[in-house]
Amino acid sequence: MSRLDVETPSGLEVVAYEEGSPLMDLAEDQDLPIPFGCQSGKCGICQVEVLSGELAEPGTFEKAVLESFACEPKVRLACQAMMGEGRVRLRILNV
Protein backbone atom coordinates (compact mmCIF):
# COMPACT_ATOMS: atom_id res chain seq x y z
CA MET A 1 0.00 0.00 0.00
CA SER A 2 1.09 3.54 -0.74
CA ARG A 3 -0.13 6.88 0.52
CA LEU A 4 -1.96 9.77 -1.16
CA ASP A 5 -2.03 13.17 0.54
CA VAL A 6 -4.55 15.65 -0.91
CA GLU A 7 -4.44 19.31 0.11
CA THR A 8 -7.99 20.62 0.43
CA PRO A 9 -9.38 23.96 1.63
CA SER A 10 -10.35 22.29 4.92
CA GLY A 11 -7.01 20.56 5.51
CA LEU A 12 -5.16 17.46 4.45
CA GLU A 13 -6.93 14.26 3.39
CA VAL A 14 -4.84 11.08 3.55
CA VAL A 15 -5.75 7.75 1.96
CA ALA A 16 -3.95 4.49 1.20
CA TYR A 17 -3.92 3.12 -2.32
CA GLU A 18 -2.53 0.39 -4.51
CA GLU A 19 -0.34 1.17 -7.52
CA GLY A 20 -2.40 1.41 -10.71
CA SER A 21 -5.56 2.58 -8.95
CA PRO A 22 -7.49 5.21 -10.93
CA LEU A 23 -7.37 8.53 -9.07
CA MET A 24 -11.05 9.17 -9.87
CA ASP A 25 -12.06 5.91 -8.19
CA LEU A 26 -10.02 6.77 -5.09
CA ALA A 27 -11.59 10.24 -4.95
CA GLU A 28 -15.10 8.82 -5.17
CA ASP A 29 -14.48 5.92 -2.76
CA GLN A 30 -12.81 8.16 -0.15
CA ASP A 31 -15.10 11.22 -0.62
CA LEU A 32 -12.17 13.43 -1.60
CA PRO A 33 -13.40 16.89 -2.66
CA ILE A 34 -12.02 16.72 -6.20
CA PRO A 35 -14.65 18.20 -8.54
CA PHE A 36 -15.56 16.06 -11.54
CA GLY A 37 -17.52 17.23 -14.56
CA CYS A 38 -17.64 15.06 -17.66
CA GLN A 39 -15.47 12.28 -16.13
CA SER A 40 -14.03 11.59 -19.58
CA GLY A 41 -11.17 14.09 -19.64
CA LYS A 42 -12.70 16.74 -21.88
CA CYS A 43 -13.84 19.49 -19.47
CA GLY A 44 -10.70 19.93 -17.34
CA ILE A 45 -12.66 20.51 -14.11
CA CYS A 46 -10.76 17.81 -12.20
CA GLN A 47 -7.27 19.30 -12.54
CA VAL A 48 -4.88 18.52 -9.71
CA GLU A 49 -1.28 19.59 -9.19
CA VAL A 50 1.30 16.99 -8.21
CA LEU A 51 3.30 18.58 -5.40
CA SER A 52 5.50 15.57 -4.70
CA GLY A 53 5.77 11.97 -5.77
CA GLU A 54 4.71 10.59 -9.13
CA LEU A 55 1.48 9.50 -10.76
CA ALA A 56 1.65 6.94 -13.57
CA GLU A 57 2.71 8.41 -16.91
CA PRO A 58 -0.21 10.20 -18.64
CA GLY A 59 -1.68 8.62 -21.73
CA THR A 60 -1.81 10.24 -25.16
CA PHE A 61 -5.37 11.53 -24.66
CA GLU A 62 -4.64 13.09 -21.25
CA LYS A 63 -1.48 14.74 -22.63
CA ALA A 64 -3.47 16.25 -25.50
CA VAL A 65 -6.16 17.61 -23.19
CA LEU A 66 -3.61 19.08 -20.76
CA GLU A 67 -1.82 20.72 -23.68
CA SER A 68 -5.10 22.18 -25.00
CA PHE A 69 -5.70 23.78 -21.58
CA ALA A 70 -2.06 25.04 -21.48
CA CYS A 71 -1.51 23.30 -18.14
CA GLU A 72 1.74 23.43 -16.22
CA PRO A 73 3.86 20.24 -16.36
CA LYS A 74 2.82 19.02 -12.86
CA VAL A 75 -0.93 19.35 -13.55
CA ARG A 76 -2.95 16.20 -14.20
CA LEU A 77 -6.60 15.27 -14.78
CA ALA A 78 -7.93 13.28 -11.84
CA CYS A 79 -10.43 11.48 -14.07
CA GLN A 80 -7.61 10.13 -16.27
CA ALA A 81 -4.65 9.74 -13.89
CA MET A 82 -3.55 6.43 -12.45
CA MET A 83 -1.67 6.16 -9.20
CA GLY A 84 2.03 5.34 -9.29
CA GLU A 85 3.90 3.77 -6.41
CA GLY A 86 5.07 5.45 -3.23
CA ARG A 87 3.79 8.59 -1.58
CA VAL A 88 2.02 11.24 -3.67
CA ARG A 89 0.88 14.70 -2.57
CA LEU A 90 -1.70 16.60 -4.65
CA ARG A 91 -3.41 19.99 -4.55
CA ILE A 92 -6.91 20.38 -6.00
CA LEU A 93 -6.91 23.30 -8.44
CA ASN A 94 -10.60 23.96 -9.20
CA VAL A 95 -12.09 24.28 -5.73
N, C-alpha and C positions, 0 to 999 in steps of 0.2 A: 504494500500500500504506500502511496505517496500522499503529499499534502498540497492542498490548494488554499491559498489565502486570497480573499477578495476584499478590497477596500470599498466600503460603502459609505454613504453619508452618515449612517448611524453607528459606524464602527467597523470592526474587522470580522468577517465571516470566515470560518475555517472548516474545511471538509476534507475527508480522505477520499482517494480515488485510485483506480487501477489504470495503468498505462493503456492508452488507446480508447479510453472512455470519451464519448462526445461531450463537449463542454455544455451544450444545450441540455442534454439529459441530466447532467449533474446539477445545473442551475434549476431545472424544474423539480428534480427529486429532492433537493435540499432547500427549496424556496429561496434561492439567491435572488436578489432584486435586479437581475439583468433584464432590461426591457427587450422583448422580442416582438417584431412586427410580422413580416411575411414568413419567417422561419425557413426561407429557402436561399438566403444570401443576397437578395436583390435590393432590399430597402436600406440596409446599413444601420438600422436602429440599434442593433446589438453589439456595437463596437466596444471592445475592451482593449486596454493597454497592458502589455506584458511588462511589469516592473522588474521582475527577476525570474530566473528559471527559463524553461523552454517549453512551448507547446510543440506538438508534432508539426512537421513542415506543412505549410498551406498547399492545397491543391491548386491546379490551374485556374479553376473557376473562382476560388476565393481570391487568388492573386489578382485576377482581372477586375473583380469588384472593388478590392481595396485600391487598386490603381485608379479606377474610374472615380473614386471618392477622394483621390489625392491624399491618402492616409499616410501617416508617418510609418517608418519601418517596423516599429514595435506594436502597431495596432492590428488587431485580428477581429474577425467576426465570430461571436460566440456560437452562432447557429451552425457554423461550418468547422470550427476548430476542434481538433482532437487533442486530448491530454498526452503530454510526453511523460517521461519518467522524472522522479525527483520532486523537489518542492518548487511550486510556481506561485507567484504573487501577481495579481491582476488589479487594475482599477477600472471601474465601469465609467464609460465616457458620456453616455447619454442618459443622465439621471435627472 
